[in-house]
Amino acid sequence: MERYLKLKKAHSIIERFETAKVLVIGDLIMDHFIWGKVKRISPEAPVPVVEVTSESLMLGGSANVANNIHSLGGKALVTGIVGKDDDGKKLVAALKKKSIPTSGIIIDPKRPTTIKTRIIAHSQQVVRFDREKSDKIESETAEKVFNYLKKAIKEARVVVISDYAKGLITEALMDEVVHLCKKHSRPLAVDPKVEHFGFYTGATVVTPNNLEASLASGVDIKDQTSLHRAGELLYSKLGCEALLITRGEQGMSLFEADSDTHIPTVAKEVFDVSGAGDTVISVLALALASGANFKEAAVLANFAAGIVVGKIGTATLTRDELTNAVATGLKAWPKSN
């Protein structure tokens, strides 16, 4: 990995995170975790009986992207939609508690705040259920988002689209964001959803996972040949400067105009992948805002993902955790990597 990122450069990039400001546009979600133990099977149906021991609320979706940026020392500006309900109030309060500005959050009384409830027993997810309304936002709400974007983009160095297909990210909004980013010379990083791939043309970098890349390209990714074909097709289709395919235990693959680069995984143990994509796009954006090129940013994002998948729940990480992981990891990689 040292041929892609030197340790001294990594430290320099991470230190500059505190000067980076990222504008996050996307679907705000509250993650609700119910923790418990399973000791028996229900006599009513062949399902486990979970004895609840605790509950917790965590920022999810684009709110988790903002939270990751904050926990890494960067500054996040965030815009999205919440309902006029208790969950929306809790989400806004959680952001304010972390000193993340909430002036870009729009309250829509016609929509509920999106909340995902996961039941976890013995470090394993038993079931998840979602409360949401995912149809396209109304034009009046979209106009409020547009107005915020026009002001906030002047402050940010990088713009992130965190698309969870909950109604905020539309073709019209993406056209506006791409136009604004080009007008103000801001890199645009997109964490995508398959059904919206046609919206992302003109983005700077797009970060699908392996399944999303397979579905969007129409190529079943099962080896290096099919991976390369899928990557090249998506890169050409999107007209982006870089495409980063995250591949779980197989690492990441970065496609650029003159090369494709494979970055091996660094995760030692995988407990929970919830929010791993949020961490990847957060670190990628912070690194680009801090002077990294795409390869350097991707290596840092890879180390960050390796940390958070070893945690339970919608996890974040700190600059110290990332710095230590990079210092240990870069020294451990064979020079031939």
ZIWOSUL-V216949 format. One line per field, one symbol per residue. ss: DSSP state (H for helix, E for strand, - for the rest). A space follows every 10 residues. Layout:
ss=???
This chain:
ss=------HHHH HHHHHHHHH- EEEEEE-EEE EEEEEEEEEE E------EEE EEEEEEEEEE EHHHHHHHHH H---EEEEEE EEE--HHHHH HHHHHHH--- E---EEEE-- ---EEEEEEE E--EEEEEEE E-------HH HHHHHHHHHH HH-----EEE EE-------- HHHHHHHHHH HHH---EEEE E--HHHHHH- ----EE--EH HHHHHHH--- ---HHHHHHH HHHHHHHH-- -EEEEE-HHH -EEEEE--EE EEE------- -----HHHHH HHHHHHHHH- ---HHHHHHH HHHHHHHH-- --------HH HHHHHHHHHH HH-----
